[in-house]
Amino acid sequence: MALSLKRSTEKRPKPDAMTMEQHIGELRRRVLISAAAFLVAAVVAFVAYDAILAALKHPYCIVAPDHCSFYVTGPLDGLGLRIKIAAYGGLFLASPIWLWELWRFITPGLNPKEKRYALPFIGASIALFALGAGVAYLVFPHALQWLGTIGGPSLTEILDPNKYLSLIILLMVAFGVTFEFPVLLVSLEVAGVLTPEKLASWRRWAIIGIVVVAGVFTPSSDPFSMLAMAVPLYIFYEISILIGKLLRR
């Protein structure tokens, strides 16, 4: 009895011709691939735990080179720290795959003009997020030093690795997200919601808003991190005005 099997290379239907069930199946396939990539990357991060922890602990060792050790108070703290690093590391290491799967799921529904704009915006978003995370990593030693002295000389500092890891990851994510600011502004300019002239007229209010955002979104609440976030955001604001004028031409 002959069985008719679909060829794996069969061309998929166009997005506007796909049924709701086909869309859900396509989404499920993309999610499963991304989840599998995350699990594999998490295992890699779990094995490379020592190297990742050393890299994340480096800012602390800059501030306290003689005693940059962590202290745990419970028997499960070490396991919890390793699982947390595996999860964060897996998400980071698998990011090229799940971003690619997300892109492949979205692009069939875009027209050629939208695809032409989407690629530069996605590339700029990834680069700016990485830049923001890098700035946070570089400024973190100054934040640690300030936080360690603000309580006064009578305090002896003993750092919990889980709290330390949460703070540095949160700071890097906060910087990465806020550094997407110019992508948002340029997107609004491309859509015609904002104009370079309007942004230029809002410059004074923008400075105040940027300072407020830097104060609210900086997890460590130290002046060095606030300044390191506020200054680039204002530079990005001015660059967005210039990009808007160039796009108009």
NUPAZA-177012 format. One record per atom (N, C-alpha, C, CB): x, y negated, z negated. Coordinates in pm, whole numbers, padded with zeros to 5 digits, always signed. Glycine has a CB too. Layout:
NUPAZA-177012
XYZ
...
***
This chain:
NUPAZA-177012
+00086+00119+00000
+00000+00000+00000
+00089-00123+00000
-00097-00001-00123
+00067-00205+00100
+00152-00323+00115
+00103-00435+00026
+00156-00371+00261
+00195-00500-00037
+00162-00614-00123
+00212-00741-00058
+00222-00597-00265
+00128-00842-00053
+00168-00970+00005
+00212-01062-00107
+00052-01035+00088
+00338-01095-00106
+00395-01180-00209
+00427-01316-00152
+00522-01117-00269
+00406-01419-00232
+00440-01556-00189
+00590-01573-00192
+00372-01661-00278
+00640-01634-00093
+00783-01662-00089
+00815-01773-00188
+00829-01701+00054
+00930-01756-00254
+00970-01856-00354
+01005-01989-00290
+01089-01807-00433
+01034-01983-00160
+01070-02107-00092
+00950-02176-00029
+01175-02079+00015
+00829-02127-00060
+00709-02187-00002
+00696-02332-00045
+00583-02107-00042
+00661-02416+00048
+00654-02559+00021
+00536-02590-00070
+00644-02640+00151
+00560-02667-00173
+00452-02703-00264
+00361-02806-00199
+00508-02756-00397
+00233-02808-00238
+00141-02908-00182
+00180-03048-00227
-00003-02877-00223
+00137-03146-00148
+00163-03284-00184
+00088-03321-00311
+00125-03379-00069
+00138-03421-00388
+00074-03456-00514
-00072-03493-00500
+00148-03570-00578
-00107-03567-00390
-00246-03606-00375
-00336-03489-00333
-00256-03717-00273
-00274-03376-00292
-00350-03258-00253
-00353-03153-00362
-00293-03198-00126
-00283-03175-00473
-00276-03077-00581
-00400-03088-00669
-00148-03096-00665
-00446-02974-00716
-00556-02972-00810
-00505-03002-00951
-00629-02836-00806
-00598-03025-01043
-00559-03050-01181
-00484-02931-01239
-00682-03082-01267
-00527-02809-01203
-00459-02689-01251
-00316-02681-01199
-00537-02565-01210
-00295-02721-01073
-00160-02720-01016
-00072-02825-01083
-00166-02745-00865
-00128-02941-01114
-00052-03045-01185
-00010-02996-01324
-00137-03175-01198
-00103-02932-01394
-00072-02881-01527
+00033-02771-01519
-00200-02829-01596
+00023-02685-01417
+00123-02580-01398
+00260-02636-01368
+00082-02487-01288
+00263-02741-01287
+00392-02806-01256
+00452-02869-01381
+00374-02912-01147
+00368-02935-01460
+00415-02996-01585
+00465-02889-01681
+00303-03078-01650
+00393-02777-01691
+00435-02670-01780
+00571-02614-01738
+00330-02558-01783
+00592-02600-01608
+00719-02548-01559
+00833-02642-01595
+00714-02527-01409
+00812-02772-01577
+00915-02870-01611
+00945-02870-01761
+00871-03011-01566
+00839-02860-01842
+00858-02861-01987
+00933-02736-02033
+00722-02869-02059
+00902-02620-01974
+00971-02497-02012
+01119-02503-01976
+00905-02377-01944
+01151-02557-01859
+01292-02571-01820
+01364-02664-01917
+01303-02625-01675
+01300-02776-01951
+01362-02871-02043
+01379-02809-02181
+01277-02999-02053
+01279-02733-02227
+01289-02668-02359
+01401-02564-02361
+01155-02603-02396
+01413-02488-02252
+01520-02388-02246
+01657-02456-02247
+01505-02301-02120
+01670-02566-02174
+01796-02640-02172
+01828-02695-02311
+01791-02754-02070
+01726-02743-02382
+01747-02795-02517
+01794-02684-02612
+01617-02858-02571
+01733-02566-02602
+01772-02456-02690
+01917-02413-02666
+01678-02337-02670
+01955-02403-02539
+02093-02366-02507
+02190-02472-02558
+02110-02346-02354
+02157-02600-02534
+02244-02709-02579
+02250-02715-02731
+02195-02843-02524
+02138-02684-02799
+02137-02684-02946
+02229-02575-03001
+01994-02665-02998
+02231-02460-02936
+02321-02352-02977
+02467-02397-02961
+02295-02223-02895
+02495-02464-02849
+02631-02515-02826
+02668-02616-02935
+02642-02581-02686
+02576-02706-02967
+02603-02805-03071
+02618-02739-03208
+02490-02909-03076
+02543-02632-03232
+02555-02559-03359
+02694-02498-03372
+02447-02449-03368
+02745-02442-03263
+02879-02383-03264
+02986-02491-03277
+02903-02300-03136
+02965-02605-03210
+03063-02715-03213
+03037-02811-03328
+03060-02791-03080
+02978-02760-03434
+02938-02843-03549
+03055-02923-03607
+02879-02755-03657
+03169-02859-03626
+03283-02925-03689
+03332-03045-03606
+03398-02825-03708
+03340-03027-03475
+03388-03135-03389
+03289-03251-03387
+03413-03084-03246
+03158-03221-03382
+03056-03326-03379
+03054-03401-03511
+02918-03267-03349
+03061-03328-03621
+03061-03393-03753
+03184-03481-03769
+03055-03289-03865
+03298-03436-03720
+03420-03517-03730
+03406-03647-03651
+03542-03437-03680
+03345-03639-03534
+03325-03759-03452
+03230-03856-03520
+03273-03722-03313
+03122-03805-03579
+03026-03892-03647
+03082-03947-03778
+02896-03815-03673
+03173-03872-03840
+03233-03917-03966
+03346-04016-03945
+03284-03798-04045
+03394-04030-03822
+03509-04116-03794
+03489-04261-03842
+03536-04116-03646
+03372-04325-03821
+03355-04462-03874
+03375-04470-04025
+03219-04514-03838
+03330-04367-04097
+03348-04365-04242
+03495-04350-04279
+03267-04253-04304
+03568-04270-04202
+03711-04251-04229
+03791-04376-04197
+03764-04133-04148
+03741-04462-04109
+03808-04589-04084
+03798-04679-04208
+03745-04660-03961
+03681-04676-04272
+03660-04760-04390
+03732-04702-04512
+03510-04775-04419
+03724-04570-04528
+03785-04505-04646
+03874-04390-04600
+03675-04453-04744
+03991-04420-04547
+04076-04314-04489
+04127-04214-04593
+04195-04376-04419
+04135-04254-04720
+04191-04166-04822
+04089-04068-04880
+04250-04249-04933
+03961-04105-04873
+03860-04018-04936
+03730-04017-04855
+03832-04064-05082
+03743-03992-04725
+03622-03988-04642
+03562-03847-04644
+03653-04032-04496
+03511-03811-04761
+03447-03680-04778
+03301-03699-04815
+03521-03597-04886
+03219-03602-04776
+03077-03604-04811
+03053-03511-04929
+02991-03562-04689
+02945-03539-05001
+02912-03459-05118
+02766-03415-05108
+02937-03538-05249
+02742-03288-05134
+02606-03235-05131
+02566-03197-05273
+02595-03113-05035
+02437-03204-05300
+02386-03175-05435
+02297-03052-05439
+02310-03293-05488
+02274-02989-05324
+02189-02870-05321
+02249-02762-05233
+02050-02906-05272
+02217-02635-05257
+02276-02526-05179
+02230-02523-05034
+02244-02395-05244
+02117-02584-05002
+02064-02583-04865
+02103-02707-04785
+01915-02571-04868
+02172-02801-04849
+02205-02927-04781
+02299-02903-04663
+02269-03025-04879
+02396-02815-04679
+02489-02788-04570
+02420-02726-04450
+02599-02697-04618
+02330-02631-04475
+02254-02570-04366
+02164-02671-04298
+02171-02452-04419
+02098-02754-04379
+02012-02857-04321
+02089-02954-04233
+01940-02932-04430
+02210-02990-04276
+02294-03081-04198
+02333-03017-04065
+02419-03121-04278
+02370-02890-04069
+02412-02823-03945
+02296-02810-03847
+02471-02684-03976
+02177-02779-03898
+02059-02770-03812
+02024-02906-03753
+01938-02715-03890
+02037-03011-03834
+02007-03145-03785
+02105-03186-03675
+02011-03247-03900
+02232-03158-03693
+02332-03189-03590
+02307-03107-03464
+02474-03163-03643
+02266-02980-03482
+02233-02897-03365
+02115-02955-03288
+02202-02753-03409
+02015-03006-03360
+01898-03064-03293
+01934-03193-03219
+01786-03092-03395
+02004-03283-03287
+02045-03407-03222
+02141-03380-03105
+02112-03501-03324
+02237-03291-03129
+02332-03259-03023
+02265-03191-02905
+02441-03171-03077
+02169-03103-02931
+02098-03037-02823
+02018-03135-02739
+02007-02932-02877
+01954-03229-02806
+01877-03331-02732
+01968-03416-02645
+01800-03420-02830
+02087-03450-02698
+02180-03532-02623
+02243-03454-02508
+02289-03586-02715
+02290-03333-02535
+02358-03254-02432
+02262-03212-02321
+02423-03131-02495
+02137-03190-02355
+02039-03147-02255
+01972-03265-02184
+01933-03061-02319
+02007-03388-02221
+01941-03505-02163
+01951-03513-02011
+01998-03629-02223
+02065-03478-01948
+02065-03483-01800
+01961-03391-01737
+02203-03445-01748
+01937-03275-01799
+01842-03180-01741
+01699-03226-01762
+01862-03041-01801
+01663-03265-01887
+01523-03304-01906
+01490-03438-01842
+01491-03309-02053
+01590-03526-01826
+01566-03649-01751
+01546-03618-01602
+01683-03748-01769
+01622-03522-01551
+01607-03482-01411
+01470-03417-01389
+01719-03384-01369
+01425-03332-01482
+01294-03269-01469
+01182-03373-01477
+01275-03162-01577
+01200-03471-01563
+01101-03579-01571
+01096-03658-01441
+01133-03673-01688
+01214-03686-01386
+01223-03758-01260
+01157-03679-01146
+01370-03789-01226
+01183-03549-01140
+01127-03465-01035
+00975-03453-01049
+01191-03327-01038
+00923-03465-01170
+00778-03458-01190
+00710-03588-01148
+00746-03427-01335
+00782-03701-01167
+00721-03831-01138
+00735-03870-00992
+00783-03938-01225
+00851-03845-00931
+00880-03898-00797
+00784-03856-00687
+01015-03856-00759
+00726-03734-00687
+00634-03703-00577
+00514-03796-00567
+00584-03563-00592
+00479-03860-00676
+00366-03952-00674
+00402-04095-00641
+00298-03949-00804
+00529-04122-00616
+00573-04258-00585
+00586-04277-00435
+00706-04290-00655
+00555-04396-00390
+00576-04427-00248
+00721-04469-00227
+00479-04539-00200
+00769-04476-00103
+00911-04507-00078
+00958-04637-00143
+00936-04516+00071
+00874-04739-00146
+00913-04866-00207
+00933-04850-00357
+00807-04975-00179
+00842-04776-00420
+00854-04755-00565
+00977-04671-00597
+00728-04687-00620
+01007-04572-00513
+01128-04492-00535
+01253-04577-00522
+01134-04375-00435
+01251-04672-00429
+01368-04758-00410
+01396-04842-00534
+01348-04850-00288
+01289-04887-00601
+01308-04963-00724
+01335-04873-00844
+01186-05048-00751
+01279-04752-00842
+01287-04665-00958
+01431-04620-00986
+01198-04543-00939
+01504-04583-00882
+01641-04534-00902
+01731-04635-00973
+01702-04498-00769
+01738-04763-00926
+01821-04860-00999
+01775-04883-01143
+01822-04992-00926
+01642-04884-01164
+01592-04907-01298
+01626-04791-01391
+01440-04929-01296
+01614-04668-01343
+01647-04552-01425
+01797-04550-01455
+01604-04422-01355
+01879-04575-01353
+02023-04578-01375
+02063-04686-01474
+02096-04600-01244
+02003-04805-01461
+02033-04914-01554
+01986-04880-01695
+01969-05045-01507
+01871-04813-01708
+01819-04777-01840
+01913-04681-01911
+01680-04714-01828
+01962-04581-01839
+02053-04484-01900
+02184-04551-01941
+02081-04367-01803
+02237-04635-01852
+02364-04702-01882
+02350-04797-02000
+02413-04779-01759
+02239-04871-02007
+02219-04966-02116
+02196-04894-02249
+02102-05058-02086
+02126-04782-02245
+02106-04706-02369
+02240-04654-02420
+02008-04588-02346
+02324-04601-02330
+02456-04553-02370
+02541-04668-02423
+02526-04485-02253
+02531-04786-02359
+02607-04902-02405
+02563-04942-02545
+02589-05019-02309
+02432-04946-02568
+02382-04982-02700
+02427-04884-02807
+02232-04989-02698
+02420-04753-02777
+02466-04653-02874
+02615-04668-02901
+02436-04512-02824
+02693-04700-02798
+02836-04719-02816
+02868-04841-02902
+02904-04733-02683
+02794-04950-02881
+02813-05070-02962
+02781-05040-03109
+02725-05187-02910
+02673-04966-03132
+02636-04930-03269
+02745-04847-03335
+02503-04854-03271
+02801-04753-03262
+02908-04668-03316
+03032-04751-03352
+02946-04558-03213
+03063-04850-03268
+03181-04932-03293
+03163-05029-03410
+03217-05010-03168
+03041-05077-03427
+03017-05175-03533
+02984-05108-03666
+02903-05269-03492
+02959-04978-03664
+02918-04907-03786
+03021-04914-03899
+02889-04763-03754
+03153-04906-03871
+03249-04921-03981
+03235-05053-04057
+03390-04911-03929
+03209-05163-03983
+03190-05292-04050
+03063-05290-04135
+03182-05407-03946
+02959-05224-04084
+02835-05213-04161
+02858-05132-04288
+02724-05149-04076
+02931-05023-04277
+02960-04940-04395
+03041-05016-04499
+03035-04814-04354
+03139-05090-04452
+03223-05166-04545
+03140-05271-04619
+03340-05233-04470
+03052-05338-04548
+02968-05440-04611
+02870-05376-04709
+02891-05520-04504
+02809-05265-04667
+02713-05197-04754
+02781-05140-04878
+02642-05085-04678
+02908-05100-04865
+02979-05043-04979
+03022-05145-05082
+03098-04969-04932
+03033-05272-05041
+03078-05376-05133
+02965-05465-05184
+03182-05461-05067
+02848-05461-05118
+02741-05553-05155
+02685-05522-05294
+02629-05548-05052
+02699-05396-05339
+02647-05360-05471
+02738-05398-05586
+02623-05215-05476
+02860-05442-05555
+02951-05482-05660
+03055-05376-05692
+02874-05516-05785
+03162-05413-05765
+03273-05319-05793
+03239-05213-05897
+03393-05396-05839
+03129-05228-05968
+03097-05131-06073
+03035-05003-06018
+03003-05193-06173
+03003-04999-05888
+02940-04882-05829
+03046-04792-05764
+02835-04924-05724
+03033-04663-05786
+03119-04564-05720
+03038-04498-05609
+03173-04456-05823
+03088-04506-05489
+03012-04460-05373
+03039-04312-05345
+03045-04544-05250
+02933-04232-05345
+02940-04091-05305
+02835-04072-05197
+02916-03994-05428
+02879-04041-05076
+02787-04038-04963
+02728-03899-04942
+02857-04082-04837
+02596-03898-04921
+02525-03776-04883
+02534-03764-04730
+02374-03779-04932
+02584-03651-04676
+02600-03640-04531
+02470-03650-04454
+02667-03511-04498
+02358-03601-04511
+02230-03608-04441
+02182-03752-04427
+02125-03525-04515
+02197-03830-04535
+02158-03971-04528
+02251-04049-04436
+02157-04033-04669
+02380-04016-04441
+02477-04082-04353
+02444-04053-04208
+02620-04037-04387
+02418-03926-04176
+02388-03888-04039
+02260-03956-03991
+02374-03735-04027
+02157-03959-04076
+02031-04025-04038
+02054-04172-04008
+01927-04009-04150
+02138-04239-04088
+02162-04381-04069
+02236-04410-03939
+02240-04437-04186
+02344-04335-03911
+02422-04364-03791
+02343-04328-03664
+02555-04287-03794
+02266-04218-03667
+02184-04182-03551
+02074-04285-03530
+02123-04041-03569
+02009-04326-03637
+01902-04426-03626
+01956-04558-03574
+01834-04447-03762
+02076-04596-03618
+02137-04720-03571
+02170-04712-03422
+02264-04751-03652
+02223-04599-03378
+02257-04582-03237
+02131-04582-03149
+02336-04452-03217
+02026-04516-03197
+01900-04515-03121
+01839-04655-03117
+01801-04415-03183
+01842-04727-03230
+01786-04862-03233
+01858-04954-03136
+01795-04919-03375
+01991-04947-03133
+02067-05028-03038
+02038-04984-02895
+02218-05017-03067
+02031-04854-02871
+02003-04806-02737
+01869-04853-02685
+02009-04656-02734
+01766-04848-02770
+01632-04889-02729
+01626-05039-02706
+01529-04847-02834
+01682-05119-02796
+01676-05264-02779
+01759-05312-02661
+01723-05333-02906
+01862-05236-02623
+01941-05275-02507
+01868-05250-02375
+02074-05200-02508
+01747-05190-02382
+01662-05177-02263
+01588-05307-02233
+01561-05062-02281
+01610-05408-02315
+01542-05537-02303
+01551-05597-02162
+01599-05635-02402
+01668-05603-02098
+01673-05662-01964
+01597-05580-01859
+01817-05676-01920
+01592-05448-01877
+01515-05366-01783
+01367-05404-01790
+01534-05213-01814
+01317-05426-01911
+01178-05467-01928
+01152-05603-01863
+01142-05472-02076
+01243-05700-01887
+01223-05833-01831
+01227-05831-01678
+01329-05928-01886
+01325-05762-01622
+01336-05756-01476
+01216-05683-01416
+01467-05687-01434
+01166-05581-01484
+01046-05511-01436
+00927-05604-01430
+01014-05391-01526
+00911-05687-01532
+00801-05784-01532
+00820-05889-01424
+00790-05850-01669
+00945-05925-01395
+00971-06021-01287
+00939-05959-01151
+01118-06068-01291
+00977-05833-01133
+00948-05764-01006
+00797-05751-00987
+01015-05624-01003
+00724-05725-01097
+00578-05710-01089
+00506-05842-01075
+00527-05639-01210
+00577-05954-01089
+00515-06085-01076
+00450-06136-01202
+00415-06081-00968
+00467-06065-01314
+00409-06109-01441
+00486-06228-01497
+00406-05995-01542
+00619-06225-01482
+00705-06333-01529
+00783-06390-01412
+00800-06284-01639
+00829-06513-01429
+00916-06577-01331
+01042-06625-01401
+00843-06696-01260
+01152-06641-01329
+01275-06692-01391
+01255-06828-01457
+01386-06701-01289
+01174-06912-01394
+01149-07046-01451
+01076-07037-01584
+01067-07131-01353
+00981-06945-01592
+00907-06929-01716
+00999-06877-01827
+00788-06834-01697
+01085-06781-01794
+01180-06730-01893
+01276-06840-01938
+01259-06612-01835
+01320-06923-01843
+01411-07032-01878
+01343-07133-01970
+01461-07102-01752
+01214-07157-01949
+01142-07252-02034
+01117-07196-02174
+01009-07290-01970
+01124-07066-02188
+01103-07002-02319
+01234-06976-02392
+01027-06872-02301
+01343-07033-02345
+01476-06998-02397
+01488-07019-02549
+01583-07079-02325
+01439-07132-02599
+01452-07159-02743
+01372-07059-02825
+01405-07302-02774
+01249-07032-02781
+01168-06935-02853
+01228-06795-02841
+01025-06935-02800
+01291-06768-02728
+01354-06637-02709
+01467-06616-02808
+01407-06623-02565
+01545-06721-02834
+01655-06709-02932
+01600-06673-03069
+01735-06840-02939
+01492-06742-03110
+01432-06713-03240
+01378-06570-03243
+01318-06814-03271
+01309-06530-03135
+01253-06395-03130
+01360-06288-03132
+01168-06379-03007
+01471-06313-03064
+01581-06215-03061
+01642-06199-03200
+01689-06258-02960
+01660-06310-03270
+01715-06302-03406
+01622-06224-03498
+01740-06443-03463
+01491-06249-03484
+01393-06177-03567
+01395-06027-03534
+01251-06234-03545
+01398-05994-03405
+01402-05854-03364
+01528-05785-03415
+01395-05842-03210
+01642-05854-03407
+01767-05797-03457
+01760-05771-03607
+01885-05890-03424
+01694-05861-03680
+01681-05841-03824
+01587-05727-03860
+01631-05968-03889
+01481-05709-03779
+01382-05605-03808
+01429-05467-03764
+01250-05638-03741
+01492-05459-03647
+01526-05331-03587
+01664-05279-03627
+01519-05342-03438
+01739-05353-03707
+01869-05304-03753
+01850-05222-03879
+01968-05422-03779
+01866-05090-03873
+01838-05006-03990
+01928-05036-04110
+01851-04862-03954
+02053-05071-04083
+02146-05094-04194
+02128-05230-04260
+02287-05081-04145
+02061-05323-04192
+02031-05457-04246
+02156-05537-04281
+01944-05445-04369
+02269-05505-04220
+02391-05580-04248
+02410-05688-04142
+02514-05485-04252
+02478-05797-04174
+02494-05908-04079
+02574-05871-03955
+02558-06024-04147
+02669-05779-03967
+02751-05743-03851
+02667-05673-03744
+02867-05651-03895
+02582-05579-03786
+02496-05510-03690
+02394-05604-03630
+02425-05393-03757
+02339-05694-03711
+02242-05790-03659
+02305-05878-03552
+02185-05877-03772
+02426-05926-03580
+02496-06011-03484
+02532-05933-03358
+02623-06071-03548
+02577-05808-03377
+02613-05725-03262
+02494-05691-03175
+02680-05599-03309
+02374-05697-03232
+02254-05673-03152
+02201-05802-03092
+02146-05607-03238
+02201-05910-03168
+02140-06035-03122
+02218-06098-03007
+02130-06133-03237
+02350-06101-03016
+02430-06168-02912
+02413-06100-02775
+02578-06169-02951
+02427-05966-02765
+02404-05904-02634
+02262-05923-02582
+02435-05756-02641
+02162-05922-02671
+02025-05940-02626
+02005-06077-02563
+01928-05922-02743
+02066-06179-02622
+02054-06312-02560
+02128-06318-02426
+02108-06420-02655
+02246-06254-02419
+02317-06248-02292
+02233-06176-02187
+02455-06178-02309
+02169-06067-02228
+02080-05994-02136
+01964-06082-02090
+02027-05866-02203
+01915-06167-02179
+01805-06258-02144
+01848-06352-02031
+01760-06341-02268
+01967-06408-02044
+02015-06498-01940
+02044-06423-01810
+02142-06571-01989
+02098-06301-01822
+02124-06221-01702
+01994-06186-01631
+02200-06092-01738
+01888-06161-01709
+01758-06129-01648
+01705-06247-01567
+01656-06091-01756
+01730-06368-01614
+01689-06486-01538
+01763-06494-01405
+01712-06614-01620
+01893-06468-01410
+01973-06471-01286
+01931-06360-01189
+02124-06457-01318
+01905-06241-01242
+01862-06131-01156
+01728-06162-01092
+01854-06001-01235
+01638-06226-01169
+01508-06264-01114
+01522-06361-00997
+01422-06326-01223
+01614-06456-01010
+01635-06551-00900
+01695-06482-00778
+01725-06666-00945
+01787-06388-00800
+01846-06315-00688
+01743-06226-00619
+01964-06229-00736
+01656-06161-00695
+01554-06077-00635
+01456-06160-00552
+01479-06000-00744
+01427-06280-00597
+01337-06366-00520
+01398-06402-00385
+01304-06495-00599
+01528-06428-00383
+01595-06460-00257
+01600-06340-00163
+01735-06511-00284
***
